[in-house]
């Protein structure tokens, strides 16, 4: 199966997913000692008992990870609240490995044989928690036995692998038990009033036929313990406001705009005035897009704004620097053999640093203190002056890197893999916006093009990294302008999709802007959906290829919105 990695500016699905509500209707205050102590005791009992006396192999590694979260979800449409939920959940991932770090039940296509997921009691009932973990561990041990048998059989009949690295790295245990975060508190009625006003702000725009406003907030403490001796309690809080508006052009093309507001707590989200000002500009732009001309396929110079550039680097480069993509018969391994070699222009450097919580006063989605394998988050220098230095590593080794660098990440219920956190691009060849625009026009003239393109805002993208498919990427812009070389005003266009192949695209960067901008979003890949950030300056590329997006055939709404009938002529 080919692997796609799809990233979006918002996680709408998670924003509206119903939370598990406790019987009392309110979460209890988590007690790290009770929950973590029970996890630790039951894990040690399992390690001491499994595989003894029944001639079955003894597990060499077991870990328990528990996400204990209280949450709030509110959704408004057309000026009214349509979804409201508050809840408390505890979910445990139990990982069991049989064999040895050199070869175990997770080898090759059997990664998921190590993992079992189960809901835990919401109260600190030690006996009930222990019973739940016992049940999940027994089930996980059975899965691991079956997986290990298949792995041993396959290693005898398959050809030698290109990368014979171990299946698990040896790491030092970590002990960091922070105080659990308090349950989420919020003035729910006040937030309902705000969301109703935000959603109602689109009513004057008759061509915006759909709007969606979602508020999500959570207070979560993640607990991790392993048979190696790691013991972690890691608290954090998040808040996000997502606004989506949709319209449709007369020719049937669907158009949408998205605005997201991120913070580490509800009280730190922007005030209502700032939100409404941004949404007014968004609505006017969406109305203008309806009548903008549809662009034709283009191959020429372009500027990507900082946000567009950030998505570009996340998709085109970041995914190909994730460790697991450097091994396996299915992976394209674009840069596997490029360590110590230039893969970017020498004025560009790239790091991934999940230890940074905010940049320029803006919270970063990809921040975390410990990854989902209990490893401390680390700043990783990926590319220095254009030269590739290393990869983003989980505890799955590769030929060139044998240990984790704190990037083993996963959604609850998935096996961790090397993933991006905060990908940050810096440049030593930067100019101001006016100079960058001047360079764009000069490059277009040199190529005999009537215009260059300016990509102002981006929605999403995907990257294909498997060798059975073309090593390609696609990025979906939302706001694109033609910048004419003859001095005509910039022209808004629609229906643009950026496509290309990574090595060609990365080597066409000519210069960058002098201000970094931030993309916050969710990224989905084999280890599930994880929060990410990408930070980059605007960049000028000598050549970028675009194609037309799907046209669509459905007409805009025939019946005008309620209250606007008098405007119909």
PyMOL commands that set and color helices and strands:
alter all, ss='L'
color gray80, all
select helices_A, chain A and resi 12-16+32-49+108-114+126-157+188-200+266-268+272-291+306-316+318-321+323-326+433-446+502-506+565-567
alter helices_A, ss='H'
color red, helices_A
select strands_A, chain A and resi 4-8+59-77+80-100+103-104+115-119+175-177+208-226+231-248+254-263+293-294+298-304+348-353+358-359+362-363+379-384+387-388+408-409+417-418+422-427+430-431+451-464+472-484+491-494+496-501+509-525+528-548
alter strands_A, ss='S'
color yellow, strands_A
deselect
rebuild
show_as cartoon
